[in-house]
């Protein structure tokens, strides 16, 4: 059974960078799936941050992170990354990765609801503060 484990969250100063990792265990190859990164700040609903289509068909980003965040995958490690640069206090949240319920769906959009994705990782905390 596929399990996802996020890592890389930390306390960082504004303007700093972090790279989040989402590693998959089990026999499932992430290459065959679209992947989403979401975040949930205290008192707010979970929101889509970025997604990467099957076989990197496309990448999409929330307007709030465009130009600062980059999603990528490393097939050999069965891992997806979220590189976050120029972090802002409003980026503070628990970050989750999730896998498309169905394989081989090339196109993704951050405006697609959470229902597209299952399973989910446990989340990793990112705190941006001076």
N, C-alpha and C positions, 0 to 999 in steps of 0.2 A: 504494500500500500504506500502510495506517495506521501511523503511528509516533507514539509518545508521548514527550514530553520533560518531565521534572519539573524544577522549580527552586524556589528559596526557602529551601533548607536553610541553616543557619548555626549558629554557636556563640551560645548565649543563656543568660542567667542564670536560675536557678529563679524562677518567677513571671512570666517574660517571655512574649512572644507571637511567633508566626511565622505567615505564610501561605504554604503550599505551593501551587504551581500545576502543573497537568498539561495541557499544550497538545498538541493533536492536529494532525498535518500530514496532508495528503492530502485526498481528497474525502469521506471518511467523516465524518458528522455525529455528534458525541458525543450529541446529543439523542436519538438512536435507540437508545442503549445504556445499560444499567446500568454503573456505574463503581465500582470498588473501590479503596480505599487500604489498603495493607499496610505492615508494618514488620518489620525484622529487626535485633535487637540482637546484639552480639557473643556468640557461643557459644549463641545461642538459635535456635529455629525461627522462620520467618516467620509472622506472625500478622495476622489481619484487624483493621483499625482502624475503618474506616467504609465504607459503601457508599451509593450513591444509585441508586434504581431508574430505569428508563426513564421519561422525561418526569416525573421527580421523583415517581414514584408513592409512594415512601417513602424514608426515610433510616434507617439503622441504625448503631449505634455499639457498640464494645466497652465493657464495663462500666468498664474502667480509664480511659476517656476521656470518658464521658458527662458532659455539663454543662461540658466544657472545650473540646471540638473541635466544629467545625461544617463539614459538607460542603455544597458548593453548586456550581452550574455557571453559566457565562455563555455563552449560545448564540452571541451575536454574535462572540465570540472563540474559540469551539470549545474552551473551556477549563473544567476542573474545578478547584476550590479545596478546600483543607483549612485552615481557620482554627484555629489551635491557641493557646489561652490558658492562663494559669496553668501553664506547663510545669514538669515535674518531672524530676529526674535520670533516673528510670526511663523517660522518654519518649525517651531517647537511642537512636537507631537509624538505619538507612538506610530511608527511606520510598519506597515504590513505588506508582505508580498502574497500574491495569490495566483493560482494557475487556472486557465480557462477550463471549464467543465468538459469541453469537447476538443479533441485534437484537430490540427490541420486547418484552423480558421485563421486566414492570413491577416485580415484587417482588424485593427483594434482602435478604440477611442476612449479617452478618459471620461467621456460623458456617458459611457455605457454603465449601467447599474452594477452593483455588487453581485447581483444574481447570476451574472455570467461566470463568476469565478468560484471554484471550489476544487481543492482545499485551500486553506489559508495557513500562513505561519502564525507564530505566537506573538510576533511584534517585537520591535526594538525601539527603545526610547532615544529620541534626539532632543537635546535641550540646547537652545542658543541663547546665551546670556553672558553679559560682562560681569 
